[in-house]
Amino acid sequence: MSLRARDKEQLEQRLGYAFNNPALLARALTHSSAVAPSRRTAESYQRLEFLGDRVLGLVVAHMLSDRLPRSNEGELSRTLNSLVRKETCARVARKLGLGPFLHLGESEARTGGADKDAILGDVCEAVIGAIYADGGLDPAFTFVTRMFGDNLDVTQARRADAKTALQEWAQGKGLEPPNYLETDRSGPDHAPIFTISVSVRGYEPITASGASKKLAEHLAAEKFLLREDVWSTGL
């Protein structure tokens, strides 16, 4: 597959990067369904997705290490995982408007493949891989920082006061405030573990456990805010 000159120009403007080898960008946008089985490894985005996933993890890890100097390894890992999820990558792909440029097989196109989270998430990683393969780490670093930096700010805001963030989200949706319910208590009296369920009308309840009710409520709210259906139209 090759890109039309007009499409290439539009995409490079959105990506903030001009390709020396446009074939890499074309391949990053090519789903395996659009390629004959014998050529999928060489001509679809699969290998670039693999590369981009690793580059994304490296750049985000570096970004978190710089921005969150007081966070321990566990906190950094949790934030990293929330940023490199397929859903986050899919939101970035939508923000860039990559869907209409995808090369899909007839069946995949007919079933809405250009707007599927799984495909858009893969394509976002493939584009990162293509930028890295074409220009090295510097332009890939710049792209990831620009496109994922705002997501880091939102993620940290959620973690800072998850209960307040969840309540504000519910208010914004015109819903009643979240309801927190203790569903279990285990462990010895001197070191109890509390399990809290948080529910909002119209959404499945989420549970979390902690060494205090307050901590368990915070963790439950945090988990609720990370669910796909809460922020699917947000970032």
C-alpha positions as CSV (number, residue, x, y, z in Angstrom):
1,M,0.0,0.0,0.0
2,S,1.1,3.6,-0.7
3,L,-0.3,6.8,0.5
4,R,-1.6,9.5,-1.7
5,A,0.5,12.7,-1.5
6,R,-2.4,14.6,0.0
7,D,-3.1,12.0,2.7
8,K,0.6,11.8,3.5
9,E,0.8,15.6,3.9
10,Q,-2.3,15.7,6.2
11,L,-1.0,12.8,8.3
12,E,2.4,14.3,8.7
13,Q,0.9,17.6,9.8
14,R,-1.1,15.8,12.5
15,L,1.8,13.7,13.6
16,G,4.2,16.6,13.7
17,Y,6.8,14.4,11.8
18,A,7.8,14.2,8.1
19,F,8.8,10.7,7.0
20,N,11.9,10.1,5.0
21,N,10.4,6.7,4.1
22,P,6.6,7.1,3.6
23,A,6.3,3.4,3.1
24,L,6.7,3.0,6.9
25,L,3.8,5.2,7.5
26,A,1.7,3.4,5.0
27,R,2.5,0.1,6.6
28,A,1.7,1.4,10.1
29,L,-1.9,2.0,8.8
30,T,-2.3,-1.4,7.1
31,H,-4.3,-4.0,9.0
32,S,-3.5,-7.6,8.4
33,S,-7.0,-8.2,6.9
34,A,-6.0,-6.0,3.9
35,V,-3.0,-8.2,3.1
36,A,-2.7,-11.7,1.7
37,P,-1.8,-14.2,4.5
38,S,1.6,-14.9,3.0
39,R,2.6,-11.2,3.1
40,R,1.0,-10.1,6.4
41,T,4.3,-10.2,8.4
42,A,6.1,-8.0,5.9
43,E,3.3,-5.6,4.8
44,S,0.9,-5.2,7.7
45,Y,1.4,-3.1,10.9
46,Q,2.1,-6.1,13.1
47,R,5.9,-5.8,13.5
48,L,5.7,-2.0,13.8
49,E,3.1,-2.4,16.5
50,F,5.5,-4.6,18.4
51,L,8.3,-2.1,18.1
52,G,6.1,0.9,18.9
53,D,4.8,-0.8,22.1
54,R,8.3,-1.0,23.4
55,V,9.2,2.5,22.4
56,L,6.0,3.8,24.0
57,G,6.8,2.0,27.3
58,L,10.4,3.4,27.3
59,V,9.4,7.0,26.6
60,V,6.5,7.0,29.1
61,A,8.7,5.4,31.8
62,H,11.3,8.2,31.2
63,M,8.5,10.8,31.3
64,L,7.1,9.5,34.6
65,S,10.6,9.2,36.2
66,D,11.1,12.9,35.4
67,R,7.7,14.2,36.4
68,L,7.1,12.1,39.5
69,P,10.3,12.2,41.4
70,R,8.6,11.1,44.7
71,S,6.7,8.1,43.4
72,N,7.9,4.7,44.2
73,E,8.3,1.8,41.8
74,G,4.8,0.5,42.4
75,E,3.2,3.9,41.9
76,L,5.2,4.4,38.7
77,S,4.2,1.0,37.4
78,R,0.5,1.6,38.0
79,T,0.6,5.0,36.3
80,L,2.6,3.5,33.4
81,N,0.1,0.7,32.9
82,S,-2.8,3.2,32.8
83,L,-1.1,5.3,30.2
84,V,0.0,2.5,27.8
85,R,-3.3,0.7,27.8
86,K,-4.9,0.0,24.4
87,E,-7.8,2.2,25.3
88,T,-5.5,5.2,25.9
89,C,-3.7,4.5,22.6
90,A,-7.0,4.3,20.9
91,R,-8.0,7.7,22.2
92,V,-4.7,9.1,20.9
93,A,-5.5,7.6,17.5
94,R,-8.9,9.2,17.5
95,K,-7.5,12.5,18.5
96,L,-5.2,12.3,15.5
97,G,-8.1,11.2,13.3
98,L,-6.3,8.1,12.0
99,G,-9.4,6.0,11.4
100,P,-10.3,7.3,7.9
101,F,-6.7,6.6,6.7
102,L,-6.6,2.9,7.7
103,H,-6.3,0.3,5.1
104,L,-8.6,-2.5,6.1
105,G,-9.9,-5.7,4.4
106,E,-13.5,-5.5,3.1
107,S,-15.0,-7.5,5.9
108,E,-13.2,-5.5,8.6
109,A,-14.1,-2.2,7.0
110,R,-17.8,-3.3,6.8
111,T,-17.9,-4.1,10.5
112,G,-16.5,-0.7,11.6
113,G,-12.9,-1.7,12.0
114,A,-11.8,1.9,11.6
115,D,-13.4,2.8,14.9
116,K,-12.5,-0.3,17.0
117,D,-10.4,0.4,20.1
118,A,-8.4,-2.8,19.5
119,I,-7.4,-1.7,16.0
120,L,-6.9,2.0,16.7
121,G,-4.8,1.1,19.8
122,D,-2.6,-1.1,17.6
123,V,-2.3,1.5,14.9
124,C,-1.2,4.1,17.4
125,E,1.6,1.9,18.6
126,A,2.5,1.1,14.9
127,V,2.8,4.8,14.1
128,I,5.1,5.2,17.0
129,G,7.1,2.3,15.8
130,A,7.2,3.8,12.3
131,I,8.4,7.2,13.5
132,Y,11.1,5.4,15.5
133,A,12.2,3.2,12.6
134,D,12.3,6.2,10.3
135,G,13.9,8.9,12.5
136,G,15.2,7.3,15.7
137,L,14.3,7.9,19.3
138,D,14.3,11.7,19.3
139,P,11.2,12.2,17.1
140,A,9.5,9.3,18.7
141,F,10.2,10.8,22.1
142,T,8.8,14.1,21.0
143,F,5.6,12.5,19.5
144,V,4.9,10.4,22.6
145,T,5.5,13.3,25.0
146,R,3.2,15.5,23.0
147,M,0.4,13.0,22.6
148,F,0.5,11.3,26.0
149,G,1.6,14.1,28.2
150,D,-1.9,15.4,28.7
151,N,-3.1,11.9,29.6
152,L,-0.4,11.8,32.3
153,D,-1.8,15.1,33.8
154,V,-5.3,13.6,33.8
155,T,-4.2,10.3,35.3
156,Q,-2.4,12.2,38.1
157,A,-5.4,14.3,38.8
158,R,-7.5,11.2,39.1
159,R,-5.0,9.6,41.5
160,A,-4.7,12.8,43.6
161,D,-8.3,12.7,44.9
162,A,-10.1,9.9,43.2
163,K,-13.3,10.2,45.3
164,T,-13.7,13.9,44.5
165,A,-13.0,13.3,40.8
166,L,-15.5,10.5,40.7
167,Q,-18.2,12.6,42.4
168,E,-17.5,15.5,39.9
169,W,-17.7,13.1,37.0
170,A,-21.1,11.8,38.3
171,Q,-22.4,15.3,38.7
172,G,-21.3,16.2,35.2
173,K,-23.3,13.2,33.9
174,G,-26.4,14.3,35.9
175,L,-26.1,11.2,38.1
176,E,-26.5,10.7,41.8
177,P,-23.3,10.8,43.9
178,P,-21.4,7.5,44.1
179,N,-22.5,5.1,46.8
180,Y,-19.8,3.3,48.9
181,L,-20.6,0.1,50.7
182,E,-18.5,-2.1,52.9
183,T,-18.9,-5.6,51.5
184,D,-16.3,-7.5,53.5
185,R,-13.8,-7.2,56.4
186,S,-11.1,-9.8,56.9
187,G,-7.8,-10.2,58.8
188,P,-7.0,-9.8,62.5
189,D,-8.5,-7.0,64.6
190,H,-5.1,-5.2,64.8
191,A,-4.7,-5.3,61.0
192,P,-8.1,-5.5,59.2
193,I,-8.6,-5.5,55.5
194,F,-11.7,-3.7,54.3
195,T,-13.4,-4.3,50.9
196,I,-15.5,-1.5,49.6
197,S,-17.9,-1.5,46.6
198,V,-18.6,1.8,44.8
199,S,-21.6,2.1,42.5
200,V,-23.0,4.7,40.2
201,R,-26.4,4.3,38.6
202,G,-26.1,2.7,35.2
203,Y,-22.6,1.3,35.8
204,E,-21.4,-2.0,37.2
205,P,-20.1,-1.7,40.8
206,I,-16.3,-1.8,41.3
207,T,-14.7,-3.2,44.4
208,A,-11.3,-2.6,46.1
209,S,-9.6,-3.6,49.3
210,G,-7.4,-1.6,51.7
211,A,-6.1,-1.4,55.2
212,S,-8.7,1.2,56.1
213,K,-12.1,2.1,54.8
214,K,-10.8,5.4,53.5
215,L,-8.1,3.8,51.5
216,A,-10.4,1.1,50.2
217,E,-12.9,3.8,49.1
218,H,-10.1,5.8,47.4
219,L,-8.8,2.7,45.5
220,A,-12.3,1.7,44.5
221,A,-13.0,5.2,43.1
222,E,-9.6,5.1,41.3
223,K,-10.4,1.8,39.7
224,F,-13.9,3.1,38.7
225,L,-12.3,6.1,36.9
226,L,-10.0,3.9,34.9
227,R,-12.7,1.8,33.4
228,E,-13.1,2.1,29.6
229,D,-16.8,3.2,29.6
230,V,-16.2,6.2,31.9
231,W,-13.6,8.0,29.8
232,S,-14.3,6.6,26.3
233,T,-15.3,10.1,25.1
234,G,-13.2,12.0,27.5
235,L,-9.5,12.5,26.8
